[in-house]
Amino acid sequence: MGSSNAFGWAATDTSGQLSPFHFSRRENEADDVTLKILFCGVCHSDLHTIKNDWGFTTYPVVPGHEIAGIVTKVGSNVTKFKEGDRVGVGVIVDSCKECECCQQDLENYCPRTVYTYNSPYKGTRTQGGYSDFVVVHQRFVLRFPDNLPLDAGAPLLCAGITVYSPMKYYGMTEPGKHLGVAGLGGLGHVAIKFGKAFGLKVTVISGSPNKEAEAIHTLGADSFLLSSDPERMKAAMGTMDYIISTISAVHPLAPLLGLLKLNGKLVNVGLPSKPLQLPIFPLVGGRKLIGGSNFGGLKETQEMLDFCAKHNITANIELIKMDEINTAIERLSKSDVKYRFVIDVANSLSSSNM
């Protein structure tokens, strides 16, 4: 199997420092689409991977799984895409395509999922979107609706679907119901927008008082609940139908469960590095449910992009150049971004120090 020369930025050790890196991409085969990468979002998973926080990073690794670009080549079996199409690639680039999950368009839960970076694949390892181009099986390529911008749309491919999928699956979409969004970052800020588009009352739950004005005036939340204020938390007990928690730090669940009404649902999409303690009494006493969800399948991700185009939902982004990535990662680790860094790959990668 042939290969093509690619260029990107990679981490080579647990310091997580990224630097210019030449590597090989596989050739475009019959079922493949090659896309020139124009933009790539910077996700918390990128940060965890480059520092090997989860313990399964293989270096060197090129991160990036919020990829938006233009099709430059299609294989002979490809019917859905043509050169020049505006497309995206999210968290996964392949799966077994045969198991029960894949047959139900839930490729994200396939036991043989191939992630966009840091996954063994066809005798090599996948490398992500902090690079000039990528070759992907057509099933795992997404179409960007014409009115959805590629730069502010790129983070929807991970941050967007990660909150959209559980909201749909757990029925957190009934107009007039009350949604709590715990944690206001890359995922949380998009969850607010989906909540409002579904017709929900949305309250942001955060320990940072300085986020209140932004949550309400910029992002459109109806109210703000300061989780570090015991009086306000007590007053809000039993007022919410659903909570989507995007918190990735270790945190107590009892305060969030207390905010839920009877039959309330707390769904976690953040990934704390240590197990959380689960209090059973509030679950039993209030017939409450605690669940989780992991991004989404390709069919649902396309549905989400179309929904975003219809409702004018995009991520709030800060566009950066490729050689600003290490500073951006440092700022991301301190939650100093509103609310997603996106790399202007095509305009800054070639001029990077090669």
Secondary structure, 3 states (H helix, E strand, C coil): CCEEEEEEEEECCCCCCEEEEEEEEECCCCCEEEEEEEEEEECHHHHHHHCCCCCCCCCCECCCCCEEEEEEEECCCCCCCCCCCEEEECCEEECCCCCHHHHCCCHHHCCCCEECCCCEECCEECCCCCECEEEEEHHHCEECCCCCCHHHHHHHHCHHHHHHHHHHHCCCCCCCCEEEEECCCHHHHHHHHHHHHCCCEEEEEECCHHHHHHHHHHCCCCEEEECCCHHHHHHCCCCEEEEEECCCCCCCCHHHHHHEEEEEEEEECCCCCCCCCCCCHHHHHHCCEEEECCCCCHHHHHHHHHHHHHCCCCCCEEEECHHHHHHHHHHHHCCCCCCEEEECHHHHCCCCCC
